[in-house]
C-alpha cells in the first residue's frame, strides 16, 4: 500500500510537507513513524501530526527497533543504530510508565543527543507520578541547558551541606556544574549548586527547596543521603531523595516546604533555602499558617496570584516581625496575617462581631481564630454574646501578666463609660 493509502487508513490528516518528509525515509521507517504518530495523536498527546512528522524527520528519524510504541526521538551529533540503542533505555522506561509528553516536550527532546534524551526520559519516567507536569519539566530542563550525568550533572553522588558538612547533600547534590540537568530539576543541584560538594552552595535554580543565585560557599561534606542527617549534620553518604532518605529529625516546617515545592503551584517557582531560613525567624504556628495560606492561594489561583514567590513570602515574614512575631508555642500567640479571613468566616456563620473582637482575632493564629469563631457561633445559638465569648477565650490564652493587664484596662474603660454614682 502506498504511503498516502497508509495515511488514510490510519485516519491522519497530513499536510504536503509531512508527506514529502515521509517520502524521504525508507518505506518501513515511514510506516513506523506514521503508526507512532497516529498512536500519539489518538492518545491526546499530539495536536499537530504534520508538524511532529516534519520536525522528527528534520532532526533525523531513528527507527524504534521494537523499543517503544509511543513514538521516536531523534537527536543531533549521532545517528543510525547507535542513536536508537542510546535512546532505547529511556524509551522503554517511558513506555512502561505510560508517560505521555506534549508536542513541545517532544520537539525539545529532538534538539539534544539521543543519549541525553534517553537519560531525561529515564528520570521523568522514574518520578512522573510526583511531577505535576512532566512535559513542562522536560522543556524547562532542556531550555536551561541540559547537563548529562556523565558530565557531572545531577548524579546521586555526595553533596554538600550547610556550614561544613551534612545538610541537604546526598540525594540533592552530586554532579557537576550548575546546569539544567533533569536530575537537578527533580532532585537538586550539582557541585556548584545547592547541597554540592567542595563548598557547594545554594546556587542556581531548580533544586526542590533551592532558589536562584545564592552562589558558592555553603557546602561541606556529604549530606542528605542514606545516613539520614539534617542541617549541618554528619556525612550522610549517597542516596536519592525518596522513601526513608529524608532525615528522621526533619522538622515539620522543612517537610512542608519540600512538599510545597514538589506540588509546583507557582509555574516552576520554588521556596529557596534563604526563604526557609527566614521562615525560622518567626513562630512555628505563624510559619505553618503562612505556608498553608500559600498552598490555598496556589491551588486556587496558581502562579497568577504571586509574581515572585520568595519575595512574597519574605515580605509577609517582614510584616509579621514588624507587627510582633508569635511565640511559636502550642498556644500560638502570634498575629494572624490572613487579611479578612476571620471576618469572612464570621459572615459565613452569620456572626456580627465588634471591631474590637476582630482585632483580638487578628492577634492569634488563623487556626485558633477560626476555631473560636465556630465555637462562638454555637454559643450564640445558645444565647451567649459571641463577642464576650471570644474575648474571654482569647484572654485565657494569654500569659498571666498580660491577662491581668488586659482585665485592668477593660475595667478602666468600663469605669470611664459608666462612672459610679
C-alpha positions, 0 to 999 in steps of 0.5 A, a space after each residue: 500500500 502506498 504511503 498516502 493509502 497508509 495515511 488514510 487508513 490510519 485516519 491522519 490528516 497530513 499536510 504536503 510537507 509531512 508527506 514529502 518528509 515521509 517520502 524521504 525515509 525508507 518505506 518501513 521507517 515511514 510506516 513506523 513513524 506514521 503508526 507512532 504518530 497516529 498512536 500519539 495523536 489518538 492518545 491526546 498527546 499530539 495536536 499537530 501530526 504534520 508538524 511532529 512528522 516534519 520536525 522528527 524527520 528534520 532532526 533525523 528519524 531513528 527507527 524504534 527497533 521494537 523499543 517503544 510504541 509511543 513514538 521516536 526521538 531523534 537527536 543531533 551529533 549521532 545517528 543510525 543504530 547507535 542513536 536508537 540503542 542510546 535512546 532505547 533505555 529511556 524509551 522503554 522506561 517511558 513506555 512502561 510508565 505510560 508517560 505521555 509528553 506534549 508536542 513541545 516536550 517532544 520537539 525539545 527532546 529532538 534538539 539534544 543527543 539521543 543519549 541525553 534524551 534517553 537519560 531525561 526520559 529515564 528520570 521523568 519516567 522514574 518520578 512522573 507520578 510526583 511531577 505535576 507536569 512532566 512535559 513542562 519539566 522536560 522543556 524547562 530542563 532542556 531550555 536551561 541547558 541540559 547537563 548529562 550525568 556523565 558530565 557531572 550533572 545531577 548524579 546521586 553522588 555526595 553533596 554538600 551541606 550547610 556550614 561544613 558538612 551534612 545538610 541537604 547533600 546526598 540525594 540533592 547534590 552530586 554532579 557537576 556544574 550548575 546546569 539544567 540537568 533533569 536530575 537537578 530539576 527533580 532532585 537538586 543541584 550539582 557541585 556548584 549548586 545547592 547541597 554540592 560538594 567542595 563548598 557547594 552552595 545554594 546556587 542556581 535554580 531548580 533544586 526542590 527547596 533551592 532558589 536562584 543565585 545564592 552562589 558558592 560557599 555553603 557546602 561541606 561534606 556529604 549530606 542528605 543521603 542514606 545516613 539520614 542527617 539534617 542541617 549541618 549534620 554528619 556525612 550522610 553518604 549517597 542516596 536519592 531523595 525518596 522513601 526513608 532518605 529524608 532525615 528522621 529529625 526533619 522538622 515539620 516546617 522543612 517537610 512542608 516546604 519540600 512538599 510545597 515545592 514538589 506540588 509546583 503551584 507557582 509555574 516552576 517557582 520554588 521556596 529557596 533555602 534563604 526563604 526557609 531560613 527566614 521562615 525560622 525567624 518567626 513562630 512555628 504556628 505563624 510559619 505553618 499558617 503562612 505556608 498553608 495560606 500559600 498552598 490555598 492561594 496556589 491551588 486556587 489561583 496558581 502562579 497568577 496570584 504571586 509574581 515572585 514567590 520568595 519575595 512574597 513570602 519574605 515580605 509577609 515574614 517582614 510584616 509579621 516581625 514588624 507587627 510582633 512575631 508569635 511565640 511559636 508555642 502550642 498556644 500560638 500567640 502570634 498575629 494572624 496575617 490572613 487579611 479578612 479571613 476571620 471576618 469572612 468566616 464570621 459572615 459565613 456563620 452569620 456572626 456580627 462581631 465588634 471591631 474590637 473582637 476582630 482585632 483580638 482575632 487578628 492577634 492569634 493564629 488563623 487556626 485558633 481564630 477560626 476555631 473560636 469563631 465556630 465555637 462562638 457561633 454555637 454559643 450564640 445559638 445558645 444565647 451567649 454574646 459571641 463577642 464576650 465569648 471570644 474575648 474571654 477565650 482569647 484572654 485565657 490564652 494569654 500569659 498571666 501578666 498580660 491577662 491581668 493587664 488586659 482585665 485592668 484596662 477593660 475595667 478602666 474603660 468600663 469605669 470611664 463609660 459608666 462612672 459610679 454614682 
